[in-house]
Amino acid sequence: MTDRRTQLAAQRDVALVDLVDRLLAGGVVIVGDVTLSLADIDLVHLSLQLVVGSVPTLAGEAATEAGDDLRLRAV
């Protein structure tokens, strides 16, 4: 039984670089809200939206939505 668990654990090991590569290839959207309050009075409310992806992935998605080929250029 221990050998079986070791084999399963070895199959599930994923290198960090492989995980980051998969995330960038597909793109990730992270959404969250942060509220800073003092004595039950909301002082600051932040609504955060973060898009993480590789340039070819994001440019391809933007071109698909716009219906044309977008070119990235340096600013």
C-alpha positions in Angstrom: 0.0 0.0 0.0 2.9 2.4 0.8 4.3 1.7 -2.7 1.0 2.6 -4.3 0.8 5.9 -2.3 4.4 6.7 -3.3 3.6 6.1 -7.0 0.5 8.3 -6.8 2.4 11.1 -5.1 5.2 10.9 -7.7 2.6 11.2 -10.5 1.0 14.2 -8.9 4.2 16.2 -8.4 4.2 19.2 -10.8 7.2 21.5 -11.1 6.4 25.2 -10.4 7.6 26.2 -13.8 5.1 23.7 -15.4 2.3 25.2 -13.3 3.2 28.8 -14.3 3.5 27.7 -17.9 0.0 26.2 -17.9 -1.5 29.3 -16.2 0.2 31.7 -18.7 -0.8 29.6 -21.7 -4.5 29.7 -20.8 -4.6 32.9 -18.8 -6.0 33.5 -15.4 -8.4 36.2 -14.0 -8.2 37.0 -10.3 -11.0 39.1 -8.8 -11.3 40.3 -5.2 -12.6 43.0 -2.9 -10.8 44.6 0.0 -12.5 46.9 2.5 -10.6 48.8 5.2 -12.7 49.8 8.1 -12.3 51.4 11.5 -15.0 51.1 14.2 -17.5 49.6 11.7 -17.0 52.6 9.3 -15.8 51.7 5.9 -12.9 53.9 5.0 -11.5 52.4 1.8 -13.1 49.9 -0.6 -11.0 48.4 -3.4 -12.4 46.3 -6.1 -9.5 44.4 -7.8 -9.4 42.6 -11.1 -6.2 41.1 -12.4 -5.6 39.4 -15.7 -2.5 37.2 -15.9 -1.5 35.6 -19.2 1.2 35.5 -21.8 1.3 38.2 -24.5 0.3 35.8 -27.4 -2.6 34.4 -25.4 -4.0 37.8 -24.4 -3.4 39.3 -27.9 -5.1 36.3 -29.5 -8.1 36.7 -27.2 -8.3 40.4 -27.9 -8.1 39.8 -31.7 -10.8 37.2 -31.5 -13.1 39.6 -29.6 -12.4 42.6 -31.9 -12.6 40.5 -35.1 -9.3 41.6 -36.5 -5.6 41.0 -36.0 -4.2 43.3 -33.3 -0.5 44.2 -33.3 1.3 44.9 -30.1 3.7 47.8 -30.3 6.1 49.4 -27.8 4.9 52.6 -26.2 
